[in-house]
Amino acid sequence: MSELLLRCEALRVGYLGRAILPAIELEIRAGEFWAVVGRNGSGKTTWLRTLLGLLPPVGGRVTRARADLSFSYVPQQKTIDELYPLLARDVVGLGLERGWSFLAPRFGREPPEILEALEEFGAGELAGQPFRSLSEGQKQRVLFARLAVSRAELAVLDEPTSAMDPVAIDEAFELLARHRERHALAVVMVSHTVDRLRHYADHALLVDREREAVLVGSPEAVFADERFTARFGESAGGVSALREQRA
């Protein structure tokens, strides 16, 4: 069994002391790919922010296996687009910073890891281009390079393929899959691209604030459950063990 990185123990997430979901129990281990699904407003972002330590738990706790466990957060692209007129190399350089802030670009001699990471994701020629001028697929390659240069053990991705066309989405998942396998990276991805998640993920978390339900299990089991199909349709199937947690 791979190394335990993080555990959610009877975790209740919400705001101002009020939980919006049932308690969540799960463990994230090195190399695992967790698909996090749910409709808009279902509680995905609230859970994600609590996992990252940006929101305090309403109940229970998030436990890191080690104090030095390294995270990398890949936000929705518009977070960088709207706020920072950065070059692609500057965005990647943010992965060398510590903490969760998007800091100012580095000055002085550029660390060689930046170009190496861009080249790993087929984006070396984009280094000197403004990030906001790139196509959606190119932007995602740059953000993956930022993830790579951070040397993180756990990557948290928030809708990384939003606004991308189907070809670019497939390329993004393949690039991430190769990097994950090469570095035993654990991935937690919030996404609505259920068909791709079904192919790449080995664990799934469904949150449904409206129905006060949380499902944890294999993608086949979670995506075949009636509470999932009621929200997303009958496109996913499969039968395997499933653990349901209720309030």
C-alpha positions in Angstrom: 0.0 0.0 0.0 1.3 3.5 -0.9 2.2 6.1 1.6 -0.6 7.9 3.4 -0.5 11.6 2.7 -3.7 13.1 4.1 -6.8 12.0 6.0 -10.3 13.5 6.4 -11.7 12.3 9.7 -15.4 12.9 10.3 -14.8 16.1 8.4 -17.7 18.6 8.3 -17.3 21.6 6.0 -19.3 24.8 5.8 -19.4 28.4 6.9 -19.9 30.2 10.2 -20.1 27.0 12.2 -22.8 25.5 10.0 -22.1 22.3 8.0 -23.4 22.0 4.5 -22.5 18.4 3.9 -22.5 15.1 5.9 -19.3 14.0 7.5 -16.6 12.9 5.1 -14.2 10.1 5.8 -11.4 9.3 3.3 -7.7 8.9 3.0 -5.5 10.1 0.1 -2.3 8.2 -0.6 0.7 8.8 -2.9 0.0 8.2 -6.6 -3.8 8.1 -6.2 -6.2 10.1 -8.5 -9.3 11.4 -6.8 -12.2 12.7 -8.9 -14.4 15.2 -7.1 -17.8 15.6 -8.7 -21.0 17.4 -7.9 -23.2 20.0 -9.5 -22.6 23.7 -9.1 -23.2 24.8 -5.5 -22.9 21.2 -4.3 -20.1 21.9 -1.8 -17.1 20.9 -4.0 -15.2 24.2 -3.6 -16.0 24.4 0.2 -14.5 20.9 0.7 -11.5 21.8 -1.5 -10.8 25.0 0.4 -11.1 23.1 3.7 -8.7 20.4 2.4 -6.2 23.1 1.6 -6.5 24.8 4.9 -8.1 27.9 3.5 -11.3 27.3 5.5 -11.5 25.9 9.0 -13.5 22.7 9.5 -16.9 23.0 11.0 -16.3 19.6 12.6 -13.8 16.8 12.5 -10.4 17.5 11.0 -8.0 17.2 8.1 -4.8 15.5 9.1 -1.5 15.6 7.2 0.7 12.5 7.5 3.8 14.8 7.7 4.3 18.4 8.6 6.4 18.9 5.5 3.8 17.5 3.1 4.0 19.6 -0.1 0.9 20.7 -1.9 0.4 22.4 -5.3 -2.8 24.2 -6.2 -3.7 24.6 -9.8 -6.6 27.1 -9.9 -9.1 27.8 -12.5 -7.3 29.7 -15.3 -9.3 32.9 -14.9 -7.7 33.4 -11.5 -4.4 34.2 -13.2 -5.9 35.6 -16.4 -7.8 38.4 -14.6 -5.3 39.5 -12.0 -1.8 39.1 -13.3 -0.3 40.2 -16.7 2.4 37.6 -16.4 4.6 35.8 -19.0 4.3 32.0 -19.2 7.7 31.6 -17.5 6.5 33.9 -14.7 3.5 31.7 -14.1 5.7 28.6 -13.9 8.1 30.4 -11.6 5.3 30.8 -9.1 5.6 27.1 -8.4 9.0 27.8 -6.9 7.4 30.1 -4.3 6.3 28.7 -0.9 2.8 29.3 0.4 -0.5 29.7 -1.4 -0.2 33.3 -2.7 0.4 34.3 -6.3 3.5 36.4 -5.8 5.2 38.9 -8.0 7.5 37.4 -10.8 11.0 36.5 -9.9 13.8 38.8 -10.9 17.4 38.1 -11.7 18.7 34.8 -13.2 15.9 32.4 -14.1 16.1 29.0 -12.5 16.7 26.3 -15.1 13.8 24.3 -13.7 11.3 26.7 -15.3 12.3 25.9 -18.9 12.8 22.2 -18.1 9.2 22.0 -16.8 7.8 23.9 -19.8 9.6 21.6 -22.1 8.3 18.5 -20.2 4.8 19.6 -21.1 5.6 20.6 -24.7 5.4 24.4 -23.9 9.1 25.5 -24.1 8.4 27.9 -26.9 5.8 29.6 -24.9 8.1 30.8 -22.2 8.3 34.5 -23.3 4.7 34.8 -24.3 2.0 36.6 -22.2 0.0 34.0 -20.3 -3.3 35.7 -21.1 -2.6 35.6 -24.9 -2.3 31.8 -25.0 -5.0 29.3 -26.1 -6.8 27.4 -23.3 -4.8 24.3 -24.1 -1.5 26.2 -24.0 -2.5 27.8 -20.7 -3.1 24.4 -19.1 0.3 23.2 -20.2 1.9 26.2 -18.5 -0.1 25.5 -15.3 1.0 21.9 -15.4 4.6 23.0 -15.7 4.0 25.2 -12.7 2.8 22.1 -10.8 5.9 20.1 -12.0 8.4 22.7 -10.9 6.9 22.8 -7.4 7.9 19.2 -6.7 4.6 18.7 -4.9 3.5 15.4 -3.5 -0.2 16.3 -3.7 -1.8 18.3 -6.5 -5.2 19.9 -6.1 -6.8 21.0 -9.4 -10.0 23.1 -9.6 -11.7 22.7 -12.9 -8.4 22.6 -14.9 -10.1 21.8 -18.2 -12.9 24.4 -18.1 -13.3 26.4 -21.4 -11.1 23.8 -23.3 -12.1 22.0 -26.4 -12.3 18.2 -26.4 -9.0 17.7 -28.1 -7.2 20.0 -25.6 -9.0 18.2 -22.7 -7.7 14.8 -23.8 -4.2 16.2 -24.2 -4.3 17.7 -20.7 -5.4 14.5 -19.1 -2.7 12.5 -20.9 0.0 15.0 -19.8 -1.2 14.9 -16.2 -1.4 11.1 -16.3 2.2 10.8 -17.5 3.5 13.3 -14.9 1.6 11.5 -12.1 3.0 8.1 -13.0 6.5 9.4 -13.3 6.5 11.2 -9.9 4.0 9.1 -7.9 1.9 12.3 -7.6 -1.4 12.2 -5.8 -4.1 14.2 -7.6 -7.4 15.6 -6.4 -9.3 17.0 -9.3 -12.6 18.9 -9.3 -14.1 18.6 -12.7 -17.3 18.2 -14.7 -15.6 16.1 -17.4 -17.0 12.9 -16.0 -16.2 10.7 -19.0 -12.4 11.5 -18.7 -12.5 11.2 -14.9 -14.0 7.7 -15.2 -11.0 6.6 -17.4 -8.2 8.2 -15.3 -9.3 8.3 -11.7 -9.1 5.4 -9.2 -11.1 7.0 -6.4 -14.2 9.3 -6.5 -15.9 11.6 -4.2 -19.5 12.8 -4.9 -20.9 15.7 -2.8 -24.5 16.7 -3.0 -25.5 19.6 -0.7 -29.1 19.6 -1.8 -29.6 15.9 -1.0 -27.3 15.9 2.0 -25.3 13.0 0.6 -21.6 12.2 0.2 -20.4 9.1 -1.7 -16.8 7.7 -1.5 -15.6 4.8 -3.5 -14.3 3.6 -6.9 -15.3 5.7 -9.9 -17.3 2.7 -11.3 -19.3 2.5 -8.1 -19.9 6.2 -7.5 -20.7 6.9 -11.2 -23.2 4.0 -11.3 -25.0 5.0 -8.1 -28.5 6.3 -8.6 -27.7 9.5 -6.7 -25.0 10.2 -9.3 -27.1 9.2 -12.3 -29.9 11.4 -11.1 -27.6 14.4 -11.4 -25.4 13.5 -14.3 -27.3 10.9 -16.4 -26.8 7.2 -17.1 -23.5 7.5 -19.0 -21.4 5.9 -16.3 -21.8 2.4 -15.2 -20.1 -0.5 -13.4 -20.6 -2.3 -10.1 -18.2 -2.4 -7.2 -18.1 -1.7 -3.5 -19.3 1.7 -2.4 -19.2 3.4 0.9 -22.0 5.9 1.6 -21.9 8.5 4.3 -25.0 10.3 5.5 -25.7 13.0 8.0 
